[in-house]
Amino acid sequence: MRNWLWLLLVLALGGLFYWGMQRNPKELPSVLAQERRPAPDFTLPVLPPYREEWGEALRLSDYLGKKPIVLNFWASWCYPACYEEAPVLEATWRRYKDQVLFLGINTQDKEGEALRFIQQFGLTFPQVFDPRGRVGVDYGMYGVPETFVIDGEGRVVVRHAGAIDEATLEKYLKEVLR
Amino acid sequence: MGVWVFLLLALGVLAQESPASPPPDLSPEVFAIARELRCPVCQGESAAESNSGVAVEMRRLIAEMLGEGKTKDEIKAFFVDRYGEWILYEPPKRGVTLWVWLLPVLGLILLGLGLFAYFRPKKPLPPELLEEAERRLKEPQ
């Protein structure tokens, strides 16, 4: 009888350890995406190269609920991840221009360096400037780069941490374009 | 004399370099709250210790909210609303994370029981058993 008890205890502990080892400690929960919450609104200044087309400041709620939005947080100091994904974002934006709005949020950066980055990759989707990183906190952002996919109803459905690759981005877009 | 002056100067330099002392522009209250929040980028540190951009912004937000007259609980709730309970440096004492607090205590109790069982004074053997054993020893093989 007592032996059974010990066996049970060992099995329970073993099970707990096994479960613990299957968990990914780097996986970061996103309250927004898990609960499909409405995307937090913000108004941020538009970086100079985009002012002609998008105005001095951009308010997210002006664009929410019209078509899906890909919100990308980045910084010029974020090497190499932001440099890896910039061409991917630009290429995908050119392909989906009519169906999805891509919006870059340059976060905790210096304007001059941000402009150099934009020029280096020839980014044509609108870019706004958030030197304090206040909007990032509203989105529960951990670090750059981070990409949020907002569906046609203005709800956050995906949070992708780290550099995004073309296949993953396409998969997310298909989900919100269905 | 010169040595003492030098030592005093050296101590002064050391005192200035302490990274734990809060920069003068934010009140200690800000850091007290930030210490209970996790820094999102550098997960082993609290938002009070880290100098990453997010942690700096978190401290600034805490200072602003304190200025608006918000309480500590309201400020913590603000961050939990955005990051989930993950952002709390100490896991809350309820739900699944209650086990984090209970298991060490349970483990200690189990250990204590085990040690007690192991070191408990043994009951002396009944005399008839001892006699039996001695008789067998004396018997020729």
Interface residues (C-beta under 8 A of the other chain):
Chain A: L28 P29 S30 V31 L32 T107 Q108 R132 G133 R134 G136 V137 D138 Y139 G140 M141 Y142 G143
Chain B: P40 V41 S52 G53 V54 E57 M58 R60 L61 F79 D81 R82 Y83 G84 W86
